[in-house]
């Protein structure tokens, strides 16, 4: 792991549209950060500061992020009829 990755400044690789659309209803903070192009540590830092750009769901000792919220922030819109997505 590089120093940049350890500091939370780099993500685990860019997430393509196909991968983004295949996400489950909620994702963990690491996955949400990757979708947004930020590292895990930076994502948790933003959550602690109340600056994370997406609503989060604190569930006990874990935090989940609604995928539909990620889609909105990233400009991915659901097509009418509920099948498939468009950008």
MODELLER restraints for C-alpha pairs under 7 A, 6 or more apart:
rsr = mdl.restraints
at = mdl.atoms
rsr.add(forms.Gaussian(group=physical.xy_distance, feature=features.Distance(at['CA:4:A'], at['CA:10:A']), mean=6.00, stdev=0.5))
rsr.add(forms.Gaussian(group=physical.xy_distance, feature=features.Distance(at['CA:5:A'], at['CA:11:A']), mean=6.94, stdev=0.5))
rsr.add(forms.Gaussian(group=physical.xy_distance, feature=features.Distance(at['CA:5:A'], at['CA:39:A']), mean=6.97, stdev=0.5))
rsr.add(forms.Gaussian(group=physical.xy_distance, feature=features.Distance(at['CA:7:A'], at['CA:41:A']), mean=6.51, stdev=0.5))
rsr.add(forms.Gaussian(group=physical.xy_distance, feature=features.Distance(at['CA:8:A'], at['CA:39:A']), mean=4.28, stdev=0.5))
rsr.add(forms.Gaussian(group=physical.xy_distance, feature=features.Distance(at['CA:8:A'], at['CA:40:A']), mean=5.49, stdev=0.5))
rsr.add(forms.Gaussian(group=physical.xy_distance, feature=features.Distance(at['CA:8:A'], at['CA:41:A']), mean=4.29, stdev=0.5))
rsr.add(forms.Gaussian(group=physical.xy_distance, feature=features.Distance(at['CA:8:A'], at['CA:42:A']), mean=4.90, stdev=0.5))
rsr.add(forms.Gaussian(group=physical.xy_distance, feature=features.Distance(at['CA:9:A'], at['CA:38:A']), mean=6.25, stdev=0.5))
rsr.add(forms.Gaussian(group=physical.xy_distance, feature=features.Distance(at['CA:9:A'], at['CA:39:A']), mean=5.33, stdev=0.5))
rsr.add(forms.Gaussian(group=physical.xy_distance, feature=features.Distance(at['CA:9:A'], at['CA:42:A']), mean=6.48, stdev=0.5))
rsr.add(forms.Gaussian(group=physical.xy_distance, feature=features.Distance(at['CA:10:A'], at['CA:38:A']), mean=5.89, stdev=0.5))
rsr.add(forms.Gaussian(group=physical.xy_distance, feature=features.Distance(at['CA:10:A'], at['CA:39:A']), mean=4.93, stdev=0.5))
rsr.add(forms.Gaussian(group=physical.xy_distance, feature=features.Distance(at['CA:11:A'], at['CA:34:A']), mean=5.33, stdev=0.5))
rsr.add(forms.Gaussian(group=physical.xy_distance, feature=features.Distance(at['CA:11:A'], at['CA:37:A']), mean=5.85, stdev=0.5))
rsr.add(forms.Gaussian(group=physical.xy_distance, feature=features.Distance(at['CA:11:A'], at['CA:38:A']), mean=5.13, stdev=0.5))
rsr.add(forms.Gaussian(group=physical.xy_distance, feature=features.Distance(at['CA:11:A'], at['CA:39:A']), mean=4.27, stdev=0.5))
rsr.add(forms.Gaussian(group=physical.xy_distance, feature=features.Distance(at['CA:12:A'], at['CA:34:A']), mean=6.35, stdev=0.5))
rsr.add(forms.Gaussian(group=physical.xy_distance, feature=features.Distance(at['CA:14:A'], at['CA:34:A']), mean=6.68, stdev=0.5))
rsr.add(forms.Gaussian(group=physical.xy_distance, feature=features.Distance(at['CA:14:A'], at['CA:37:A']), mean=6.50, stdev=0.5))
rsr.add(forms.Gaussian(group=physical.xy_distance, feature=features.Distance(at['CA:15:A'], at['CA:34:A']), mean=6.60, stdev=0.5))
rsr.add(forms.Gaussian(group=physical.xy_distance, feature=features.Distance(at['CA:15:A'], at['CA:35:A']), mean=5.47, stdev=0.5))
rsr.add(forms.Gaussian(group=physical.xy_distance, feature=features.Distance(at['CA:20:A'], at['CA:35:A']), mean=6.98, stdev=0.5))
rsr.add(forms.Gaussian(group=physical.xy_distance, feature=features.Distance(at['CA:23:A'], at['CA:67:A']), mean=6.88, stdev=0.5))
rsr.add(forms.Gaussian(group=physical.xy_distance, feature=features.Distance(at['CA:24:A'], at['CA:67:A']), mean=6.92, stdev=0.5))
rsr.add(forms.Gaussian(group=physical.xy_distance, feature=features.Distance(at['CA:25:A'], at['CA:66:A']), mean=6.01, stdev=0.5))
rsr.add(forms.Gaussian(group=physical.xy_distance, feature=features.Distance(at['CA:25:A'], at['CA:67:A']), mean=5.36, stdev=0.5))
rsr.add(forms.Gaussian(group=physical.xy_distance, feature=features.Distance(at['CA:26:A'], at['CA:64:A']), mean=5.95, stdev=0.5))
rsr.add(forms.Gaussian(group=physical.xy_distance, feature=features.Distance(at['CA:26:A'], at['CA:65:A']), mean=5.24, stdev=0.5))
rsr.add(forms.Gaussian(group=physical.xy_distance, feature=features.Distance(at['CA:26:A'], at['CA:66:A']), mean=4.35, stdev=0.5))
rsr.add(forms.Gaussian(group=physical.xy_distance, feature=features.Distance(at['CA:26:A'], at['CA:67:A']), mean=5.14, stdev=0.5))
rsr.add(forms.Gaussian(group=physical.xy_distance, feature=features.Distance(at['CA:27:A'], at['CA:64:A']), mean=5.50, stdev=0.5))
rsr.add(forms.Gaussian(group=physical.xy_distance, feature=features.Distance(at['CA:27:A'], at['CA:65:A']), mean=5.23, stdev=0.5))
rsr.add(forms.Gaussian(group=physical.xy_distance, feature=features.Distance(at['CA:27:A'], at['CA:66:A']), mean=6.54, stdev=0.5))
rsr.add(forms.Gaussian(group=physical.xy_distance, feature=features.Distance(at['CA:27:A'], at['CA:67:A']), mean=6.51, stdev=0.5))
rsr.add(forms.Gaussian(group=physical.xy_distance, feature=features.Distance(at['CA:28:A'], at['CA:63:A']), mean=6.45, stdev=0.5))
rsr.add(forms.Gaussian(group=physical.xy_distance, feature=features.Distance(at['CA:28:A'], at['CA:64:A']), mean=4.88, stdev=0.5))
rsr.add(forms.Gaussian(group=physical.xy_distance, feature=features.Distance(at['CA:28:A'], at['CA:65:A']), mean=6.13, stdev=0.5))
rsr.add(forms.Gaussian(group=physical.xy_distance, feature=features.Distance(at['CA:29:A'], at['CA:40:A']), mean=6.80, stdev=0.5))
rsr.add(forms.Gaussian(group=physical.xy_distance, feature=features.Distance(at['CA:29:A'], at['CA:43:A']), mean=6.74, stdev=0.5))
rsr.add(forms.Gaussian(group=physical.xy_distance, feature=features.Distance(at['CA:29:A'], at['CA:63:A']), mean=6.61, stdev=0.5))
rsr.add(forms.Gaussian(group=physical.xy_distance, feature=features.Distance(at['CA:29:A'], at['CA:64:A']), mean=6.32, stdev=0.5))
rsr.add(forms.Gaussian(group=physical.xy_distance, feature=features.Distance(at['CA:29:A'], at['CA:65:A']), mean=6.57, stdev=0.5))
rsr.add(forms.Gaussian(group=physical.xy_distance, feature=features.Distance(at['CA:30:A'], at['CA:40:A']), mean=4.84, stdev=0.5))
rsr.add(forms.Gaussian(group=physical.xy_distance, feature=features.Distance(at['CA:32:A'], at['CA:65:A']), mean=6.67, stdev=0.5))
rsr.add(forms.Gaussian(group=physical.xy_distance, feature=features.Distance(at['CA:33:A'], at['CA:39:A']), mean=5.72, stdev=0.5))
rsr.add(forms.Gaussian(group=physical.xy_distance, feature=features.Distance(at['CA:33:A'], at['CA:40:A']), mean=6.04, stdev=0.5))
rsr.add(forms.Gaussian(group=physical.xy_distance, feature=features.Distance(at['CA:33:A'], at['CA:43:A']), mean=5.59, stdev=0.5))
rsr.add(forms.Gaussian(group=physical.xy_distance, feature=features.Distance(at['CA:43:A'], at['CA:52:A']), mean=6.84, stdev=0.5))
rsr.add(forms.Gaussian(group=physical.xy_distance, feature=features.Distance(at['CA:46:A'], at['CA:52:A']), mean=4.76, stdev=0.5))
rsr.add(forms.Gaussian(group=physical.xy_distance, feature=features.Distance(at['CA:54:A'], at['CA:69:A']), mean=5.98, stdev=0.5))
rsr.add(forms.Gaussian(group=physical.xy_distance, feature=features.Distance(at['CA:54:A'], at['CA:70:A']), mean=6.46, stdev=0.5))
rsr.add(forms.Gaussian(group=physical.xy_distance, feature=features.Distance(at['CA:55:A'], at['CA:65:A']), mean=6.64, stdev=0.5))
rsr.add(forms.Gaussian(group=physical.xy_distance, feature=features.Distance(at['CA:55:A'], at['CA:69:A']), mean=6.81, stdev=0.5))
rsr.add(forms.Gaussian(group=physical.xy_distance, feature=features.Distance(at['CA:56:A'], at['CA:63:A']), mean=6.58, stdev=0.5))
rsr.add(forms.Gaussian(group=physical.xy_distance, feature=features.Distance(at['CA:56:A'], at['CA:64:A']), mean=5.88, stdev=0.5))
rsr.add(forms.Gaussian(group=physical.xy_distance, feature=features.Distance(at['CA:56:A'], at['CA:65:A']), mean=4.79, stdev=0.5))
rsr.add(forms.Gaussian(group=physical.xy_distance, feature=features.Distance(at['CA:56:A'], at['CA:66:A']), mean=6.98, stdev=0.5))
rsr.add(forms.Gaussian(group=physical.xy_distance, feature=features.Distance(at['CA:57:A'], at['CA:63:A']), mean=5.53, stdev=0.5))
rsr.add(forms.Gaussian(group=physical.xy_distance, feature=features.Distance(at['CA:57:A'], at['CA:64:A']), mean=5.03, stdev=0.5))
rsr.add(forms.Gaussian(group=physical.xy_distance, feature=features.Distance(at['CA:57:A'], at['CA:65:A']), mean=6.00, stdev=0.5))
rsr.add(forms.Gaussian(group=physical.xy_distance, feature=features.Distance(at['CA:58:A'], at['CA:64:A']), mean=6.44, stdev=0.5))
rsr.add(forms.Gaussian(group=physical.xy_distance, feature=features.Distance(at['CA:71:A'], at['CA:77:A']), mean=6.79, stdev=0.5))
rsr.add(forms.Gaussian(group=physical.xy_distance, feature=features.Distance(at['CA:75:A'], at['CA:87:A']), mean=6.30, stdev=0.5))
rsr.add(forms.Gaussian(group=physical.xy_distance, feature=features.Distance(at['CA:76:A'], at['CA:85:A']), mean=6.93, stdev=0.5))
rsr.add(forms.Gaussian(group=physical.xy_distance, feature=features.Distance(at['CA:76:A'], at['CA:86:A']), mean=5.97, stdev=0.5))
rsr.add(forms.Gaussian(group=physical.xy_distance, feature=features.Distance(at['CA:76:A'], at['CA:87:A']), mean=4.59, stdev=0.5))
rsr.add(forms.Gaussian(group=physical.xy_distance, feature=features.Distance(at['CA:77:A'], at['CA:85:A']), mean=5.98, stdev=0.5))
rsr.add(forms.Gaussian(group=physical.xy_distance, feature=features.Distance(at['CA:77:A'], at['CA:86:A']), mean=5.47, stdev=0.5))
rsr.add(forms.Gaussian(group=physical.xy_distance, feature=features.Distance(at['CA:77:A'], at['CA:87:A']), mean=5.88, stdev=0.5))
rsr.add(forms.Gaussian(group=physical.xy_distance, feature=features.Distance(at['CA:78:A'], at['CA:84:A']), mean=6.69, stdev=0.5))
rsr.add(forms.Gaussian(group=physical.xy_distance, feature=features.Distance(at['CA:78:A'], at['CA:85:A']), mean=4.62, stdev=0.5))
rsr.add(forms.Gaussian(group=physical.xy_distance, feature=features.Distance(at['CA:78:A'], at['CA:86:A']), mean=6.14, stdev=0.5))
rsr.add(forms.Gaussian(group=physical.xy_distance, feature=features.Distance(at['CA:79:A'], at['CA:85:A']), mean=5.37, stdev=0.5))
rsr.add(forms.Gaussian(group=physical.xy_distance, feature=features.Distance(at['CA:79:A'], at['CA:86:A']), mean=6.21, stdev=0.5))
